[in-house]
C-alpha cells in the first residue's frame, strides 16, 4: 500500500526523519509532501524544504519527496494513488488535533485512512517552530535537525 506523509517541514527535524523512517518500513511506497500551511509564514521556500528533506532521506529507497502546494491533503492522496495519510503526534494535544483533521479527511474521502504515529520520546519535544527560534538565537541544533538542515539554518540566519 502507498502512503503520503504531508507537512510543512519548515524546517525538517529529526522527529520528522524518525517518522519517515518508521513509516517507510510499513508502507511499500511513501511520498513525503512538502505543503504550504496558509497559517504559517515560511522560513524556507517549499523548493528549499523539499531539497533539504530529500537530501536527509536519500538512503530510503521507497521514499520520494514532492512539493505539493495549495490543495487539500485528500486531493493530494487521490492524485498520487495513496490509500493512507501518515501523521505524527508528539503529545495528547497533537493527537487531538490530528484526530480532528483525520475526521475531516474521512468526511471528504471515506476510503482514505489516517495513521498517526506517536513520536519517540527523544523527539517528542522537537517542533519546527522551536528549532527556528533556537536557530534564530544561535543555539545548539545538534540532535534537533539533520546536519544539512543545521547548515542551511545557520546560513539563513546570518
LINRAFEN-V872602 format. One record per pair of residues at least 4 apart in sequence whose C-alpha atoms are under 8 Angstrom apart, sorted by sequence separation. I is the first residue (numbers start at 1). J is the second residue. D is the distance in whole Angstrom. If there is no record, write none. Layout:
# LINRAFEN-V872602
I/J/D + I/J/D
This chain:
# LINRAFEN-V872602
9/13/7 + 12/16/6 + 13/17/6 + 14/18/6 + 15/19/6 + 16/20/6 + 17/21/6 + 18/22/6 + 19/23/6 + 20/24/6 + 21/25/7 + 22/26/7 + 23/27/6 + 24/28/7 + 44/48/6 + 45/49/6 + 46/50/6 + 47/51/6 + 48/52/6 + 49/53/6 + 50/54/6 + 51/55/6 + 52/56/6 + 53/57/6 + 54/58/6 + 71/75/7 + 72/76/7 + 73/77/6 + 74/78/6 + 75/79/6 + 76/80/6 + 77/81/6 + 78/82/6 + 90/94/6 + 91/95/6 + 92/96/6 + 93/97/6 + 94/98/6 + 95/99/6 + 96/100/6 + 97/101/6 + 98/102/6 + 99/103/6 + 100/104/6 + 101/105/6 + 102/106/6 + 103/107/6 + 104/108/6 + 105/109/6 + 106/110/5 + 119/123/6 + 120/124/6 + 121/125/8 + 126/130/7 + 127/131/6 + 128/132/6 + 129/133/6 + 130/134/6 + 131/135/6 + 132/136/6 + 133/137/6 + 134/138/6 + 135/139/6 + 141/145/6 + 145/149/6 + 146/150/6 + 147/151/6 + 148/152/6 + 149/153/6 + 150/154/6 + 151/155/6 + 152/156/6 + 153/157/6 + 154/158/6 + 12/17/7 + 24/29/7 + 44/49/6 + 71/76/7 + 77/82/5 + 78/83/8 + 89/94/5 + 90/95/8 + 105/110/8 + 106/111/7 + 119/124/5 + 126/131/7 + 134/139/5 + 135/140/8 + 142/147/8 + 145/150/6 + 24/30/6 + 57/63/7 + 77/83/7 + 89/95/5 + 106/112/7 + 134/140/7 + 135/141/7 + 9/16/8 + 23/30/7 + 77/84/8 + 105/112/7 + 106/113/7 + 134/141/7 + 68/76/7 + 77/85/7 + 142/150/8 + 89/98/7 + 141/150/6 + 36/46/7 + 54/64/7 + 131/141/7 + 35/46/7 + 54/65/6 + 87/98/7 + 102/113/8 + 20/32/8 + 34/46/6 + 53/65/7 + 102/114/6 + 131/144/7 + 5/20/8 + 34/49/7 + 50/65/6 + 34/50/6 + 50/66/7 + 138/154/8 + 50/67/6 + 98/116/8 + 126/144/7 + 135/153/6 + 135/154/7 + 47/67/7 + 46/67/6 + 95/116/8 + 123/144/8 + 132/153/8 + 136/157/6 + 135/157/7 + 3/27/6 + 2/27/6 + 5/30/7 + 7/32/8 + 9/34/7 + 1/27/6 + 2/28/6 + 3/29/6 + 4/30/6 + 5/31/6 + 6/32/6 + 7/33/6 + 8/34/5 + 1/28/6 + 2/29/5 + 3/30/5 + 4/31/5 + 5/32/5 + 6/33/5 + 7/34/6 + 8/35/5 + 85/112/7 + 87/114/7 + 89/116/7 + 91/118/8 + 1/29/7 + 2/30/6 + 3/31/6 + 4/32/6 + 5/33/6 + 6/34/6 + 7/35/6 + 8/36/6 + 83/111/7 + 84/112/6 + 85/113/6 + 86/114/6 + 87/115/6 + 88/116/5 + 89/117/6 + 90/118/6 + 91/119/8 + 2/31/8 + 4/33/7 + 6/35/7 + 7/36/8 + 8/37/6 + 83/112/5 + 84/113/5 + 85/114/5 + 86/115/5 + 87/116/5 + 88/117/5 + 89/118/5 + 90/119/5 + 82/112/8 + 83/113/6 + 84/114/6 + 85/115/6 + 86/116/6 + 87/117/6 + 88/118/6 + 89/119/6 + 90/120/8 + 32/63/7 + 34/65/7 + 74/105/6 + 84/115/7 + 86/117/7 + 88/119/6 + 10/42/7 + 11/43/8 + 30/62/6 + 31/63/6 + 32/64/6 + 33/65/6 + 34/66/6 + 35/67/6 + 36/68/8 + 73/105/8 + 10/43/6 + 11/44/7 + 29/62/5 + 30/63/5 + 31/64/5 + 32/65/5 + 33/66/5 + 34/67/5 + 35/68/5 + 36/69/5 + 90/123/8 + 91/124/7 + 10/44/6 + 28/62/7 + 29/63/6 + 30/64/6 + 31/65/6 + 32/66/6 + 33/67/6 + 34/68/6 + 35/69/5 + 36/70/6 + 74/108/7 + 90/124/5 + 29/64/8 + 31/66/7 + 33/68/6 + 34/69/7 + 35/70/7 + 74/109/7 + 90/125/7 + 24/60/7 + 12/49/7 + 8/46/8 + 11/49/7 + 24/62/7 + 74/112/8 + 10/49/6 + 17/56/8 + 21/60/7 + 24/63/7 + 9/49/7 + 12/52/8 + 17/57/7 + 12/53/6 + 9/53/8 + 23/86/7 + 6/73/7 + 19/88/7 + 4/77/7 + 3/77/8 + 4/82/6 + 2/81/7 + 3/82/5 + 6/85/8 + 2/82/5 + 3/83/6 + 4/84/6 + 5/85/6 + 6/86/7 + 1/82/7 + 2/83/6 + 3/84/5 + 4/85/5 + 5/86/5 + 6/87/7 + 1/83/7 + 2/84/7 + 3/85/6 + 4/86/6 + 5/87/6 + 1/84/8 + 3/86/7 + 56/146/7 + 56/148/7 + 55/148/8 + 52/148/7 + 52/149/6 + 19/117/7 + 19/119/7 + 15/119/7 + 15/120/8 + 15/123/5 + 14/123/7 + 15/124/7 + 15/126/7 + 14/126/8 + 15/127/8 + 13/126/7 + 13/127/7 + 13/128/7 + 12/128/7 + 11/128/6 + 10/128/6 + 13/131/8 + 9/128/7 + 10/129/8 + 11/131/8 + 11/132/8 + 14/143/7 + 15/144/8 + 14/144/6 + 13/144/6 + 14/145/5 + 13/145/4 + 14/146/6 + 12/145/7 + 13/146/7 + 12/146/8 + 12/149/7 + 11/149/7
